[in-house]
Amino acid sequence: MKVISTAHRVVKPHATIGNISFILERHAQENEHGSTLFRIAGLVMEAFFIEGYSTVVAINLPNTDELLNISGTKDRIKTIFKSADPSADFGKRPYQSIINLFKFRDSMAHPSKEMFNEEKELSLEDARNISIKDVRWNLTTDTEKFCTLDNSLLIREDVMKVIERTWHNEWKSYPLDSGMLFVSHKPKGE
């Protein structure tokens, strides 16, 4: 008798994206030169990770199709997480960090000109004697402010809290596994 073996593989690329995000943050911490660029890339990847993770959560909920058909990424993610964690409050951490992460991702995908100002209070004597070139300015963009080490670590901490609150232990997989392979065997002719 011959047997037909069939393999099905469930791939969860969000876990790989989460790893990439983690590695980029580690590079940012180890390499001061270019750390902002590594951190920007890592946070953008973290947003993609959350989007993929929310899809995996939705697949485990009873109203999967309804959840996955919600238009608008932020609205879909909010609805999915609210379905998995009815106590989710997007005006407070950790869920607020998810919203901020997507605002950041959107600002990177759809850039606009940033205007920023900084005011310095100088004594009249300093104003007369110091060249404007000698005044130390700290003009930073919203992107640079978002991509600090402290904020990056806070975002990642909040992402883990969201995972803890939205993943249910009775589901048949794990939130960060990279996928599963299912193999079935049946006699040929059945």
N, CA, C and O of each residue as an XYZ file, in Angstrom:
760
protein
N       0.845     -1.171      0.000
C       0.000      0.000      0.000
C       0.896      1.241      0.000
O       1.926      1.277      0.672
N       0.483      2.261     -0.769
C       1.199      3.522     -0.812
C       0.484      4.523      0.087
O      -0.733      4.473      0.266
N       1.273      5.424      0.641
C       0.744      6.455      1.542
C       1.079      7.815      0.956
O       2.192      8.046      0.483
N       0.110      8.704      0.993
C       0.343     10.080      0.546
C       0.591     10.926      1.787
O      -0.223     10.955      2.710
N       1.706     11.600      1.793
C       2.022     12.528      2.888
C       1.782     13.940      2.390
O       2.210     14.318      1.299
N       1.105     14.690      3.195
C       0.824     16.086      2.853
C       1.380     16.967      3.970
O       1.175     16.688      5.152
N       2.075     18.016      3.591
C       2.642     18.941      4.574
C       2.002     20.312      4.401
O       1.811     20.791      3.283
N       1.684     20.916      5.502
C       1.176     22.296      5.529
C       2.099     23.065      6.458
O       2.430     22.606      7.551
N       2.494     24.205      6.019
C       3.378     25.010      6.851
C       2.733     26.359      7.095
O       2.364     27.058      6.151
N       2.598     26.724      8.345
C       2.099     28.043      8.716
C       3.330     28.902      8.989
O       4.135     28.580      9.863
N       3.471     29.975      8.254
C       4.625     30.855      8.403
C       4.174     32.119      9.124
O       3.139     32.698      8.793
N       4.942     32.532     10.091
C       4.629     33.751     10.836
C       5.795     34.733     10.685
O       6.660     34.814     11.557
N       5.813     35.472      9.581
C       6.953     36.366      9.356
C       7.073     37.476     10.394
O       8.141     38.072     10.535
N       5.994     37.764     11.121
C       6.086     38.827     12.121
C       7.152     38.511     13.167
O       7.786     39.430     13.687
N       7.365     37.234     13.488
C       8.391     36.869     14.469
C       9.781     37.195     13.935
O      10.639     37.663     14.684
N      10.007     36.953     12.654
C      11.293     37.296     12.031
C      11.482     38.809     12.037
O      12.571     39.306     12.322
N      10.420     39.531     11.723
C      10.493     41.004     11.727
C      10.792     41.510     13.135
O      11.564     42.454     13.304
N      10.182     40.887     14.148
C      10.478     41.248     15.538
C      11.949     41.038     15.866
O      12.550     41.853     16.565
N      12.535     39.949     15.366
C      13.967     39.691     15.573
C      14.818     40.756     14.907
O      15.796     41.227     15.486
N      14.449     41.137     13.690
C      15.195     42.176     12.975
C      15.152     43.477     13.768
O      16.166     44.161     13.905
N      13.985     43.812     14.286
C      13.835     45.029     15.091
C      14.759     44.996     16.303
O      15.432     45.980     16.609
N      14.786     43.859     16.987
C      15.634     43.689     18.167
C      17.109     43.854     17.808
O      17.850     44.526     18.526
N      17.540     43.245     16.697
C      18.944     43.322     16.272
C      19.322     44.751     15.903
O      20.425     45.202     16.212
N      18.410     45.468     15.242
C      18.691     46.866     14.885
C      18.848     47.725     16.135
O      19.717     48.596     16.179
N      18.024     47.493     17.141
C      18.159     48.250     18.399
C      19.493     47.926     19.064
O      20.158     48.818     19.589
N      19.883     46.665     19.043
C      21.166     46.286     19.639
C      22.311     46.981     18.908
O      23.252     47.455     19.546
N      22.242     47.049     17.563
C      23.263     47.773     16.791
C      23.274     49.253     17.183
O      24.338     49.860     17.308
N      22.091     49.824     17.376
C      22.021     51.238     17.762
C      22.710     51.471     19.105
O      23.370     52.492     19.300
N      22.557     50.531     20.022
C      23.179     50.685     21.344
C      24.692     50.467     21.290
O      25.438     51.069     22.063
N      25.139     49.605     20.375
C      26.568     49.281     20.291
C      27.342     50.258     19.417
O      28.559     50.369     19.560
N      26.671     50.967     18.518
C      27.345     51.856     17.565
C      26.761     53.256     17.666
O      25.725     53.555     17.073
N      27.437     54.104     18.421
C      26.918     55.460     18.596
C      26.795     56.190     17.261
O      25.830     56.917     17.028
N      27.787     55.987     16.382
C      27.736     56.612     15.064
C      26.644     55.915     14.245
O      26.749     54.719     13.971
N      25.631     56.627     13.864
C      24.536     56.045     13.099
C      23.454     55.424     13.953
O      22.545     54.781     13.427
N      23.535     55.607     15.278
C      22.560     54.953     16.161
C      21.132     55.402     15.881
O      20.204     54.600     15.984
N      20.940     56.676     15.527
C      19.587     57.153     15.225
C      19.028     56.423     14.010
O      17.849     56.069     13.988
N      19.855     56.198     13.009
C      19.382     55.497     11.806
C      19.005     54.046     12.119
O      17.973     53.556     11.659
N      19.846     53.363     12.903
C      19.511     51.989     13.311
C      18.210     51.977     14.113
O      17.361     51.103     13.933
N      18.070     52.959     14.996
C      16.887     53.008     15.867
C      15.627     53.311     15.050
O      14.576     52.723     15.303
N      15.721     54.221     14.074
C      14.585     54.514     13.190
C      14.158     53.236     12.485
O      12.977     52.889     12.484
N      15.121     52.533     11.881
C      14.806     51.298     11.161
C      14.218     50.261     12.111
O      13.268     49.565     11.752
N      14.763     50.151     13.305
C      14.251     49.186     14.277
C      12.832     49.484     14.704
O      12.022     48.567     14.843
N      12.516     50.749     14.916
C      11.151     51.110     15.334
C      10.151     50.930     14.199
O       9.008     50.540     14.439
N      10.565     51.209     12.971
C       9.678     50.944     11.831
C       9.404     49.438     11.749
O       8.266     49.025     11.526
N      10.441     48.624     11.927
C      10.252     47.165     11.916
C       9.363     46.726     13.077
O       8.574     45.793     12.926
N       9.473     47.371     14.214
C       8.627     47.037     15.372
C       7.159     47.284     15.035
O       6.288     46.515     15.445
N       6.883     48.354     14.291
C       5.503     48.631     13.866
C       4.999     47.528     12.932
O       3.857     47.084     13.052
N       5.850     47.088     12.006
C       5.464     45.982     11.129
C       5.242     44.702     11.934
O       4.328     43.927     11.651
N       6.093     44.491     12.940
C       5.926     43.326     13.800
C       4.550     43.347     14.475
O       3.843     42.339     14.476
N       4.173     44.488     15.045
C       2.883     44.595     15.742
C       1.740     44.352     14.775
O       0.760     43.697     15.131
N       1.847     44.869     13.555
C       0.792     44.646     12.570
C       0.656     43.149     12.263
O      -0.455     42.621     12.200
N       1.792     42.473     12.073
C       1.758     41.031     11.817
C       1.249     40.260     13.019
O       0.453     39.332     12.878
N       1.706     40.642     14.195
C       1.254     39.981     15.420
C      -0.263     40.124     15.586
O      -0.939     39.168     15.968
N      -0.795     41.313     15.302
C      -2.243     41.525     15.457
C      -3.022     40.608     14.519
O      -4.116     40.158     14.860
N      -2.468     40.330     13.343
C      -3.118     39.406     12.411
C      -3.163     38.000     13.003
O      -4.179     37.312     12.896
N      -2.069     37.574     13.623
C      -2.038     36.254     14.260
C      -3.055     36.191     15.400
O      -3.709     35.165     15.589
N      -3.191     37.276     16.157
C      -4.201     37.322     17.222
C      -5.590     37.178     16.612
O      -6.415     36.409     17.103
N      -5.843     37.927     15.534
C      -7.164     37.882     14.895
C      -7.498     36.482     14.398
O      -8.648     36.050     14.483
N      -6.506     35.777     13.884
C      -6.728     34.421     13.377
C      -7.207     33.495     14.493
O      -7.913     32.520     14.233
N      -6.832     33.791     15.715
C      -7.224     32.964     16.857
C      -8.549     33.393     17.488
O      -9.031     32.734     18.409
N      -9.136     34.470     17.015
C     -10.406     34.951     17.570
C     -11.573     34.436     16.732
O     -11.400     34.153     15.546
N     -12.755     34.309     17.326
C     -13.883     33.727     16.589
C     -14.347     34.547     15.379
O     -14.865     33.969     14.423
N     -14.181     35.852     15.392
C     -14.647     36.704     14.294
C     -13.493     37.151     13.401
O     -13.395     38.326     13.047
N     -12.623     36.212     13.040
C     -11.407     36.487     12.261
C     -11.675     37.316     11.011
O     -11.057     38.364     10.819
N     -12.594     36.854     10.158
C     -12.830     37.544      8.880
C     -13.283     38.978      9.099
O     -12.818     39.893      8.420
N     -14.175     39.168     10.033
C     -14.669     40.519     10.340
C     -13.515     41.416     10.793
O     -13.410     42.561     10.354
N     -12.666     40.908     11.654
C     -11.542     41.694     12.169
C     -10.533     42.032     11.077
O     -10.061     43.166     10.992
N     -10.205     41.059     10.249
C      -9.186     41.284      9.211
C      -9.685     42.152      8.064
O      -8.881     42.658      7.281
N     -10.999     42.332      7.954
C     -11.555     43.171      6.880
C     -11.776     44.619      7.287
O     -12.309     45.403      6.501
N     -11.383     44.985      8.481
C     -11.507     46.384      8.916
C     -10.485     47.206      8.145
O      -9.302     46.868      8.121
N     -10.939     48.283      7.517
C      -9.995     49.106      6.755
C      -9.254     50.047      7.700
O      -9.780     50.451      8.737
N      -8.069     50.373      7.334
C      -7.237     51.244      8.149
C      -6.466     50.434      9.183
O      -7.056     49.809     10.063
N      -5.157     50.453      9.067
C      -4.306     49.640      9.934
C      -4.542     49.935     11.407
O      -4.734     49.014     12.200
N      -4.529     51.217     11.781
C      -4.694     51.557     13.206
C      -6.045     51.099     13.730
O      -6.126     50.549     14.829
N      -7.108     51.316     12.961
C      -8.441     50.888     13.399
C      -8.521     49.374     13.522
O      -9.116     48.853     14.465
N      -7.919     48.664     12.566
C      -7.945     47.203     12.600
C      -7.202     46.692     13.836
O      -7.705     45.828     14.554
N      -6.018     47.222     14.076
C      -5.214     46.775     15.219
C      -5.921     47.092     16.533
O      -5.954     46.260     17.441
N      -6.482     48.283     16.634
C      -7.206     48.644     17.865
C      -8.370     47.691     18.115
O      -8.581     47.249     19.245
N      -9.120     47.376     17.075
C     -10.281     46.491     17.222
C      -9.844     45.079     17.580
O     -10.462     44.436     18.429
N      -8.790     44.592     16.947
C      -8.287     43.248     17.244
C      -7.821     43.176     18.700
O      -8.195     42.257     19.429
N      -7.014     44.136     19.118
C      -6.505     44.099     20.488
C      -7.628     44.286     21.507
O      -7.596     43.694     22.586
N      -8.606     45.100     21.167
C      -9.755     45.296     22.072
C     -10.569     44.001     22.166
O     -11.125     43.698     23.222
N     -10.644     43.239     21.077
C     -11.352     41.955     21.100
C     -10.617     40.939     21.968
O     -11.243     40.141     22.666
N      -9.288     40.972     21.922
C      -8.489     40.032     22.715
C      -8.344     40.478     24.168
O      -8.199     39.649     25.067
N      -8.385     41.791     24.391
C      -8.245     42.355     25.742
C      -9.287     43.452     25.909
O      -9.020     44.615     25.606
N     -10.480     43.086     26.392
C     -11.551     44.079     26.522
C     -11.195     45.286     27.405
O     -11.847     46.326     27.323
N     -10.171     45.147     28.238
C      -9.788     46.272     29.096
C      -8.794     47.218     28.413
O      -8.338     48.182     29.028
N      -8.459     46.952     27.153
C      -7.478     47.780     26.440
C      -7.927     49.239     26.402
O      -9.059     49.543     26.027
N      -7.029     50.131     26.794
C      -7.292     51.570     26.790
C      -6.183     52.224     25.962
O      -5.030     52.276     26.389
N      -6.537     52.718     24.784
C      -5.548     53.268     23.861
C      -5.130     54.687     24.204
O      -4.344     55.299     23.481
N      -5.652     55.210     25.302
C      -5.219     56.513     25.798
C      -4.160     56.384     26.877
O      -3.666     57.389     27.388
N      -3.802     55.135     27.234
C      -2.823     54.880     28.285
C      -1.829     53.820     27.822
O      -2.109     53.019     26.930
N      -0.659     53.843     28.457
C       0.311     52.791     28.204
C      -0.275     51.464     28.656
O      -1.037     51.469     29.623
N       0.011     50.359     28.053
C       0.953     50.169     26.966
C       0.351     50.396     25.577
O       1.082     50.538     24.598
N      -0.973     50.431     25.495
C      -1.611     50.528     24.172
C      -1.354     51.872     23.500
O      -1.286     51.946     22.273
N      -1.212     52.926     24.285
C      -0.926     54.237     23.702
C       0.405     54.214     22.945
O       0.559     54.889     21.927
N       1.354     53.441     23.446
C       2.651     53.318     22.759
C       2.493     52.686     21.384
O       3.226     53.024     20.454
N       1.541     51.772     21.253
C       1.293     51.141     19.954
C       0.787     52.196     18.964
O       1.227     52.238     17.815
N      -0.132     53.038     19.413
C      -0.662     54.111     18.561
C       0.465     55.069     18.179
O       0.570     55.473     17.021
N       1.308     55.435     19.151
C       2.431     56.330     18.864
C       3.405     55.698     17.881
O       3.963     56.383     17.023
N       3.608     54.399     18.006
C       4.494     53.690     17.082
C       3.957     53.758     15.659
O       4.729     53.932     14.716
N       2.643     53.623     15.492
C       2.064     53.692     14.147
C       2.049     55.118     13.610
O       2.182     55.319     12.403
N       1.892     56.097     14.468
C       2.017     57.493     14.012
C       3.429     57.731     13.495
O       3.626     58.383     12.470
N       4.405     57.196     14.216
C       5.798     57.323     13.799
C       6.020     56.624     12.458
O       6.627     57.197     11.553
N       5.531     55.392     12.329
C       5.690     54.651     11.069
C       5.059     55.423      9.916
O       5.648     55.530      8.841
N       3.859     55.962     10.140
C       3.186     56.741      9.102
C       3.993     57.977      8.732
O       4.070     58.343      7.559
N       4.595     58.624      9.732
C       5.392     59.822      9.435
C       6.634     59.464      8.626
O       7.124     60.284      7.851
N       7.146     58.246      8.800
C       8.296     57.809      8.014
C       7.869     57.437      6.589
O       8.602     57.680      5.630
N       6.683     56.849      6.461
C       6.203     56.431      5.138
C       5.655     57.596      4.329
O       5.711     57.579      3.099
N       5.130     58.599      5.004
C       4.523     59.759      4.345
C       5.132     61.025      4.943
O       4.462     61.751      5.678
N       6.404     61.290      4.628
C       7.092     62.403      5.288
C       6.524     63.762      4.896
O       5.982     63.956      3.808
N       6.670     64.667      5.810
C       6.317     66.059      5.529
C       7.428     66.931      6.106
O       8.231     66.489      6.928
N       7.448     68.163      5.658
C       8.451     69.097      6.129
C       8.208     69.381      7.611
O       7.074     69.615      8.027
N       9.264     69.358      8.391
C       9.130     69.674      9.814
C       9.727     71.057     10.065
O      10.833     71.358      9.617
N       8.996     71.877     10.771
C       9.473     73.186     11.190
C       9.616     73.134     12.694
O       8.695     72.705     13.389
N      10.738     73.555     13.200
C      10.889     73.557     14.645
C      11.666     74.784     15.076
O      12.489     75.320     14.334
N      11.387     75.207     16.276
C      12.005     76.400     16.822
C      12.576     76.088     18.192
O      12.128     75.170     18.879
N      13.568     76.863     18.570
C      14.076     76.786     19.928
C      14.360     78.207     20.365
O      14.966     78.989     19.632
N      13.928     78.525     21.536
C      14.185     79.853     22.076
C      15.252     79.758     23.144
O      15.267     78.819     23.940
N      16.132     80.722     23.159
C      17.174     80.827     24.182
C      17.023     82.180     24.853
O      16.827     83.200     24.193
N      17.112     82.171     26.121
C      17.072     83.435     26.858
C      18.513     83.812     27.186
O      19.210     83.080     27.888
N      18.950     84.952     26.674
C      20.305     85.428     26.881
C      20.256     86.751     27.623
O      19.300     87.517     27.507
N      21.281     86.994     28.365
C      21.384     88.311     28.994
C      21.653     89.328     27.888
O      22.146     88.964     26.820
N      21.338     90.583     28.128
C      21.573     91.634     27.144
C      23.051     91.712     26.801
O      23.419     91.928     25.646
N      23.899     91.533     27.814
C      25.347     91.573     27.583
C      25.784     90.429     26.667
O      26.564     90.644     25.739
N      25.279     89.194     26.925
C      25.618     88.058     26.070
C      25.115     88.277     24.649
O      25.808     87.962     23.681
N      23.918     88.812     24.530
C      23.338     89.041     23.205
C      24.194     90.011     22.402
O      24.294     89.882     21.182
N      24.813     90.978     23.070
C      25.665     91.951     22.375
C      27.040     91.382     22.042
O      27.643     91.742     21.031
N      27.531     90.484     22.908
C      28.924     90.047     22.778
C      29.111     88.690     22.112
O      30.224     88.366     21.697
N      28.074     87.904     22.000
C      28.223     86.555     21.448
C      27.677     86.527     20.024
O      26.609     87.068     19.735
N      28.422     85.895     19.164
C      27.948     85.686     17.801
C      26.861     84.619     17.834
O      26.910     83.710     18.663
N      25.897     84.718     16.957
C      24.806     83.738     16.900
C      25.368     82.335     16.662
O      24.764     81.345     17.075
N      26.523     82.251     15.998
C      27.160     80.954     15.751
C      27.655     80.307     17.040
O      27.806     79.087     17.111
N      27.907     81.128     18.060
C      28.428     80.604     19.330
C      27.339     80.106     20.269
O      27.636     79.441     21.261
N      26.096     80.414     19.972
C      24.989     79.943     20.815
C      24.738     78.481     20.477
O      24.592     78.126     19.308
N      24.688     77.642     21.487
C      24.476     76.206     21.259
C      22.987     75.936     21.127
O      22.222     76.127     22.072
N      22.590     75.492     19.952
C      21.190     75.173     19.685
C      20.998     73.666     19.747
O      21.920     72.901     19.464
N      19.813     73.254     20.113
C      19.472     71.833     20.172
C      18.194     71.598     19.376
O      17.189     71.131     19.914
N      18.248     71.928     18.089
C      17.075     71.770     17.242
C      16.949     70.310     16.832
O      17.763     69.801     16.061
N      15.935     69.644     17.348
C      15.742     68.237     17.014
C      14.353     68.041     16.429
O      13.392     68.697     16.830
N      14.270     67.131     15.477
C      12.995     66.843     14.831
C      12.168     65.912     15.721
O      12.686     65.324     16.670
N      10.893     65.789     15.405
C      10.037     64.851     16.138
C      10.555     63.429     15.978
O      10.471     62.625     16.906
N      11.090     63.121     14.803
C      11.656     61.788     14.558
C      12.814     61.528     15.504
O      12.888     60.465     16.122
N      13.714     62.487     15.622
C      14.861     62.325     16.520
C      14.411     62.208     17.978
O      14.980     61.431     18.744
N      13.403     62.970     18.355
C      12.884     62.894     19.728
C      12.253     61.531     19.996
O      12.388     60.990     21.094
N      11.563     60.973     18.998
C      10.906     59.675     19.166
C      11.931     58.548     19.242
O      11.700     57.538     19.908
N      13.061     58.719     18.563
C      14.041     57.636     18.420
C      15.164     57.687     19.448
O      16.299     57.314     19.149
N      14.857     58.138     20.635
C      15.861     58.101     21.700
C      15.939     56.688     22.252
O      15.018     55.890     22.072
N      17.027     56.385     22.917
C      17.190     55.074     23.545
C      16.062     54.827     24.547
O      15.451     53.759     24.544
N      15.787     55.812     25.400
C      14.752     55.633     26.421
C      13.385     55.353     25.807
O      12.673     54.461     26.269
N      13.014     56.095     24.783
C      11.705     55.881     24.162
C      11.649     54.541     23.433
O      10.631     53.850     23.472
N      12.736     54.180     22.775
C      12.779     52.896     22.075
C      12.587     51.741     23.059
O      11.837     50.805     22.785
N      13.261     51.811     24.193
C      13.117     50.756     25.206
C      11.709     50.750     25.797
O      11.153     49.684     26.064
N      11.132     51.933     26.001
C       9.755     52.030     26.511
C       8.767     51.402     25.528
O       7.877     50.654     25.932
N       8.923     51.705     24.248
C       8.043     51.134     23.216
C       8.142     49.606     23.248
O       7.124     48.914     23.243
N       9.353     49.092     23.280
C       9.552     47.633     23.267
C       8.984     46.982     24.523
O       8.423     45.888     24.455
N       9.123     47.632     25.646
C       8.534     47.135     26.891
C       7.011     47.089     26.774
O       6.378     46.118     27.189
N       6.435     48.138     26.210
C       4.978     48.192     26.052
C       4.475     47.164     25.036
O       3.388     46.611     25.202
N       5.253     46.908     23.997
C       4.876     45.874     23.024
C       4.781     44.527     23.733
O       3.837     43.770     23.505
N       5.752     44.226     24.589
C       5.715     42.951     25.316
C       4.509     42.892     26.262
O       3.911     41.830     26.429
N       4.151     44.013     26.876
C       2.969     44.040     27.744
C       1.696     43.791     26.935
O       0.793     43.094     27.395
N       1.626     44.361     25.731
C       0.458     44.140     24.870
C       0.370     42.660     24.490
O      -0.717     42.082     24.477
N       1.510     42.058     24.185
C       1.512     40.622     23.863
C       0.998     39.819     25.058
O       0.177     38.918     24.895
N       1.478     40.143     26.250
C       1.025     39.435     27.450
C      -0.485     39.575     27.656
O      -1.140     38.639     28.114
N      -1.026     40.730     27.323
C      -2.454     40.981     27.550
C      -3.361     40.442     26.450
O      -4.547     40.205     26.680
N      -2.802     40.247     25.249
C      -3.667     39.857     24.126
C      -3.507     38.402     23.712
O      -4.331     37.889     22.956
N      -2.474     37.730     24.185
C      -2.280     36.324     23.798
C      -2.929     35.427     24.838
O      -2.717     35.601     26.038
N      -3.719     34.469     24.377
C      -4.434     33.576     25.283
C      -3.754     32.213     25.278
O      -3.490     31.652     24.214
N      -3.477     31.689     26.445
C      -2.725     30.438     26.566
C      -3.409     29.239     25.931
O      -2.747     28.265     25.575
N      -4.723     29.299     25.786
C      -5.412     28.138     25.205
C      -5.248     28.060     23.681
O      -5.620     27.053     23.079
N      -4.703     29.094     23.056
C      -4.459     29.046     21.629
C      -3.359     28.027     21.353
O      -2.517     27.783     22.217
N      -3.355     27.436     20.174
C      -2.509     26.283     19.896
C      -1.087     26.615     19.463
O      -0.347     25.708     19.081
N      -0.691     27.835     19.505
C       0.688     28.175     19.148
C       1.184     29.218     20.133
O       0.541     29.491     21.147
N       2.314     29.784     19.827
C       2.916     30.796     20.681
C       3.009     32.095     19.896
O       3.129     32.068     18.671
N       2.955     33.223     20.579
C       2.917     34.498     19.847
C       4.169     34.798     19.036
O       4.095     35.515     18.038
N       5.307     34.269     19.439
C       6.549     34.622     18.760
C       7.205     33.456     18.042
O       8.361     33.564     17.631
N       6.495     32.338     17.879
C       7.122     31.254     17.124
C       7.128     31.625     15.644
O       6.287     32.388     15.170
N       8.097     31.065     14.934
C       8.267     31.466     13.535
C       7.376     30.689     12.574
O       7.370     30.970     11.376
N       6.637     29.732     13.074
C       5.738     28.968     12.216
C       5.695     27.517     12.638
O       6.435     27.094     13.526
N       4.842     26.774     12.011
C       4.674     25.374     12.366
C       4.524     24.556     11.100
O       4.020     25.041     10.088
N       4.961     23.330     11.166
C       4.825     22.409     10.050
C       3.880     21.292     10.483
O       4.108     20.644     11.505
N       2.840     21.071      9.722
C       1.888     19.998      9.993
C       2.018     18.973      8.874
O       1.988     19.323      7.694
N       2.161     17.722      9.245
C       2.255     16.664      8.245
C       1.154     15.644      8.543
O       0.966     15.230      9.687
N       0.435     15.250      7.495
C      -0.595     14.209      7.670
C      -0.316     13.102      6.660
O       0.210     13.345      5.574
N      -0.677     11.902      7.039
C      -0.490     10.728      6.181
C      -1.823     10.032      5.999
O      -2.587      9.866      6.950
N      -2.089      9.634      4.793
C      -3.297      8.828      4.556
C      -3.014      7.831      3.440
O      -2.247      8.115      2.520
N      -3.635      6.670      3.530
C      -3.412      5.669      2.487
C      -3.879      6.211      1.135
O      -4.889      6.910      1.050
N      -3.142      5.885      0.100
C      -3.491      6.320     -1.248
C      -4.817      5.672     -1.659
O      -5.038      4.479     -1.449
N      -5.674      6.475     -2.237
C      -6.965      5.981     -2.688
C      -8.106      6.342     -1.748
O      -9.266      6.098     -2.080
N      -7.814      6.914     -0.591
C      -8.892      7.317      0.330
C      -9.260      8.758      0.143
O     -10.146      9.263      0.832
